Amino acid sequence: MSTCFVDQVATREILLRVTNVCGVCYSDLHEGDPIYYDLQHYRYLCQECYEKLCEKMNEQCEVLEEEGLFG
């Protein structure tokens, strides 16, 4: 899903200036963690939420299942 997300590594700058929590589950993000910027919803996701969201998306970045990430 590279057209839907930007893969990054959490840096000190990202964590201090943008966010230090996942945009979906609000779990803490730590320096060095793999993080994913959701280009459709303008938020950073942890790896677990990114993987769950990818399973529910088509190639046009549309969510096919609306039950929620944890449903």
C-alpha positions in Angstrom: 0.0 0.0 0.0 2.9 2.4 -0.7 0.6 4.9 -2.4 -1.6 5.1 0.8 1.2 5.4 3.4 4.7 6.8 3.8 6.9 4.3 5.8 9.2 6.0 8.2 11.2 5.4 11.4 10.1 7.5 14.4 12.7 10.1 15.0 13.1 12.4 18.0 11.9 15.3 15.8 8.7 13.5 14.7 7.9 12.4 18.2 8.4 15.9 19.7 6.9 18.0 16.9 4.1 16.0 15.4 3.0 13.1 17.6 4.1 10.5 20.1 1.0 8.3 19.8 -0.7 6.2 17.1 -3.5 8.0 15.4 -5.9 5.1 15.8 -5.2 3.2 19.1 -3.2 6.0 20.9 -0.4 3.6 21.9 2.9 5.3 22.5 5.4 5.6 19.6 9.1 5.4 20.5 12.2 6.6 18.8 13.3 4.0 16.3 9.8 2.4 15.9 8.6 1.8 12.4 5.7 4.3 11.8 3.4 4.8 8.8 1.9 8.2 7.7 -1.6 7.7 6.5 -1.9 10.0 3.5 -5.7 9.8 3.4 -6.3 10.8 7.0 -3.1 12.7 7.8 -2.1 10.7 10.8 0.8 8.5 12.0 0.0 4.8 12.7 1.9 2.1 14.7 2.8 -1.0 12.8 -0.1 -3.0 14.2 -2.8 -0.5 13.2 -1.1 0.0 9.8 -1.2 -3.8 9.1 -4.9 -4.0 10.2 -5.8 -1.1 8.0 -4.0 -2.4 5.0 -6.0 -5.6 5.2 -9.2 -3.6 4.9 -8.1 -1.3 2.0 -8.2 -1.7 -1.7 -5.6 -0.3 -4.1 -7.3 3.1 -4.2 -6.8 3.5 -0.5 -10.5 3.0 0.2 -11.5 1.1 3.3 -13.7 -1.8 2.3 -14.8 -2.8 5.8 -16.3 0.0 8.0 -16.6 -2.0 11.2 -13.5 -0.3 12.7 -9.9 -1.5 13.1 -10.6 -3.5 16.2 -14.1 -4.9 15.3 
